């Protein structure tokens, strides 16, 4: 049994038997003992607890103020704690974290209701923190984050995605307080302006930056960031619709890029071709709602290590450029063609893929049952198939012929 399999088994067992948290602890412990020799299971206790116990507890919404102490007592030397998604967890429970896990290096409490006071108490007692994820924490404000930054000078990763109260006031502090910060997520922080962009440009150590849907940052602000940060490995400009082709073309100077998100930016062929020539190492590429045509997508095999590609709703991309992807991108694992005018011709080529695990052909009206069935039966690695709007294709028939597929959306009984 592999790492990716056990959560479903444990969650199913716990749900069917209405297990409480202590029984869940016993179930997880039994699983660990049975599979500790599996080479795919890391034997360090903190990793096992992180991989087994908390995902299951979170899935079943079993963590409460009363039992969080029991869960954390499994390993008091824990260095990683992931409590993401527990939006109903009282702040009093979050305050327990520092005393029960004084050695924390990574803390993820995304989507929680943590407030300024609670966050302050956590960081005051967790000075070893190197990674802090506060994504979707609606109560987090500038005052709380600035206080945290002052107390955590060694912070390497900070997630503030969709923290809607965050403004330029937080970002302008970063060049002085967080000189070691390498990864920063500010997506959907809509109060940010070019003042924030100027501060970000003073952080040359950043290699992972997300400013998606920060609509207050202009084309000039993006150009300043691109011209100053030369170590970027991952960049998201998703939703920044005012970026000019000239500014987008400057992405090509970032030869170390491996992940690039330009969803909803509307990039065109000329800028894309420049990026292709400058960033051959890209592995993850997101281009939804682009203005691309076959004139640039045809050259995507130049991304020799491409693993994930989304072209959803890029309506001018056709079979002409999709067909070469199967042969030219042998490492491709996830392909999103939602809304493209592709036909069975593309399916017949995709059927030769060796590593594809996820395929989205939603609203590809010209694709028929023959094309999808060939892909499903010819690609043994395929696990997830999405085909909303493909009304002539029967999911049940595909599952009968290709039992290795784990999920089909939509699924019809």
Secondary structure as UniProt FT lines:
FT   HELIX           3..16
FT   TURN            17..18
FT   HELIX           21..35
FT   TURN            36..37
FT   TURN            39..40
FT   HELIX           45..48
FT   HELIX           49..54
FT   HELIX           55..59
FT   TURN            60..61
FT   TURN            65..67
FT   HELIX           68..72
FT   TURN            73..74
FT   TURN            76..77
FT   STRAND          80..82
FT   TURN            84..85
FT   TURN            87..88
FT   HELIX           91..94
FT   TURN            95..96
FT   HELIX           97..100
FT   TURN            102..103
FT   STRAND          106..108
FT   TURN            110..111
FT   HELIX           116..124
FT   TURN            127..128
FT   STRAND          131..133
FT   TURN            135..136
FT   TURN            138..139
FT   HELIX           142..151
FT   TURN            153..154
FT   STRAND          157..159
FT   TURN            161..162
FT   TURN            164..165
FT   HELIX           168..177
FT   TURN            179..180
FT   STRAND          183..185
FT   TURN            187..188
FT   HELIX           194..200
FT   TURN            201..202
FT   TURN            204..205
FT   STRAND          208..210
FT   TURN            212..213
FT   TURN            215..216
FT   HELIX           219..228
FT   STRAND          234..236
FT   TURN            238..239
FT   TURN            241..242
FT   HELIX           245..249
FT   HELIX           250..253
FT   TURN            255..256
FT   STRAND          259..261
FT   TURN            263..264
FT   HELIX           269..278
FT   TURN            280..281
FT   STRAND          284..286
FT   TURN            288..289
FT   HELIX           294..297
FT   TURN            298..299
FT   HELIX           300..302
FT   TURN            304..305
FT   STRAND          308..310
FT   TURN            312..313
FT   TURN            315..316
FT   HELIX           319..328
FT   TURN            330..331
FT   STRAND          334..336
FT   TURN            338..339
FT   HELIX           344..350
FT   TURN            351..352
FT   STRAND          358..360
FT   TURN            362..363
FT   HELIX           369..378
FT   TURN            380..381
FT   STRAND          384..386
FT   TURN            388..389
FT   TURN            391..392
FT   HELIX           395..401
FT   TURN            403..404
FT   STRAND          407..409
//
